[in-house]
Amino acid sequence: MQAVLSNEFIRMNNDLLDKVISILREVLGQPELMITEAMTASDVEGWDSFAHINLIMGLEDSYKIQFSTDEIGRMGKVADLISLLQGKLQQKAVVNED
């Protein structure tokens, strides 16, 4: 059975990917950097552990969230990062509704 993705889900993921790309471009000093969801840090020149920490801090600052050490360790691909970020934002939305 194939999953059907809503337009809202697709738009939200695209918005998150755009934000991740924007922060990565800033962190790496590469304004023309092209990133896809399938890429890993080893696919991008200059994306070392220091840049990864700066990316995480940039996302945490932008979205007012915090990733655990375990979550950071699970960020193998850009898609993993997007998924974790989306989960954090959904948790935040639920907490804010209460």
JOURJO-V796638 format. One record per backbone hydrogen bond with DSSP energy under -0.5 kcal/mol. CO is the residue of the C=O (numbers start at 1). NH is the residue of the N-H. If there is no record, write none. Layout:
CO;NH, CO;NH
This chain:
3;5, 6;10, 7;11, 8;12, 9;13, 10;14, 11;15, 12;16, 13;17, 14;18, 15;19, 16;20, 17;21, 18;22, 19;23, 20;24, 21;25, 22;26, 23;27, 24;28, 25;29, 25;30, 30;33, 36;39, 37;79, 39;78, 40;43, 41;44, 43;45, 44;47, 46;48, 48;52, 49;53, 50;54, 51;55, 52;56, 53;57, 54;58, 55;59, 56;60, 57;61, 58;62, 59;63, 60;64, 60;65, 68;72, 69;73, 70;74, 71;74, 72;75, 74;76, 76;41, 77;81, 78;82, 79;83, 80;84, 81;85, 82;86, 83;87, 84;88, 85;89, 86;90, 87;91, 88;92, 89;93, 90;94, 91;95, 92;96, 93;97, 94;98, 95;98
